[in-house]
């Protein structure tokens, strides 16, 4: 489905090739996770396509993610080691124009590549839509 939105600022959108594959969608997902892990929540909002203007602020998005699992210690988004990335990729769900993957979070972010860190996932689903000569990601929902 081709979309356009003349009010959309596209300079920070994650743009993907027009290949509707799980691997291509995951490339966009990990770019988004990298923004979250860098504490760039504004960048993470700007990187997604919004059919309607987003009501999310960077603070709201950060709160939804860092407090999703509750507890005394805040959770932090991390990019884990390659083995754990592989586990997340293998577990990701994919259909044409839609996918869901786990955003990795931990309460011990000092060494995110350590295989022993406590790691949880926040299931996040996205629509993938064509915009011009590329695909863009539209966040659908965080799943419980």
Buried (B, 14 or more C-beta within 10 A) or exposed (E): EEBEEEEBEEEBBBBBEEEBEBEBBBBBBBBBBBBBBEEBBBBBBBBBBBEEEBEBEBEEBBBEBBEBBEEEEBBBBBBBBEEBBEBBBEEBEBEEBBBBBBBBBBBBBEEBEBEEBEBEBBBBBBBBBBBEEBBBBBBEEBEE
